[in-house]
């Protein structure tokens, strides 16, 4: 998978609400009522990631989960990152 150029990244970001670009990755933070809900969300993301063969970096802080996506093999953002981000949804 090839890395997206700047114009393609900006276009993909417009089609991926809630996510922001931070350097060579996209990130989004989700907040939940409690730790159990945060863990359940992470498990759902894990299922989606396994199905896509593409895995986010995940940071869990009690009821807050931050996901970061980048395609390390390509050295930056690819369509895989945005496809997985959109499949995660809200």
Residue pairs with C-beta under 8 A, 6 or more apart in sequence:
1 71
1 73
1 74
1 78
1 79
1 80
2 74
2 78
3 71
3 74
3 75
3 76
3 77
3 78
4 12
4 76
4 77
4 78
4 79
9 21
9 77
12 77
12 79
12 82
13 19
13 20
13 21
13 26
13 82
15 82
15 86
16 26
16 82
16 85
16 86
18 28
18 90
19 26
19 27
19 28
19 85
20 26
20 27
20 28
21 27
21 77
22 68
24 70
24 75
24 76
24 77
25 57
25 68
25 69
25 70
25 77
25 81
26 68
26 69
26 70
26 77
26 81
26 82
26 85
27 66
27 67
27 68
27 69
28 66
28 67
28 85
28 88
29 64
29 65
29 66
29 67
30 38
30 41
30 64
30 65
30 66
30 67
31 63
31 64
31 65
32 38
32 41
32 63
32 64
32 65
33 63
34 62
34 63
35 62
35 63
37 63
38 60
38 62
38 63
38 64
38 65
39 60
41 65
42 58
42 60
42 65
45 56
45 58
45 65
45 67
45 88
48 84
48 87
48 88
49 55
49 56
49 84
52 80
52 83
52 84
52 87
54 69
54 71
54 80
54 81
54 83
54 84
56 67
56 68
56 69
56 84
57 67
57 68
57 69
58 65
58 66
58 67
59 65
59 66
59 67
59 68
67 85
67 88
69 77
69 81
69 84
69 85
70 76
70 77
70 81
71 77
71 78
71 80
71 81
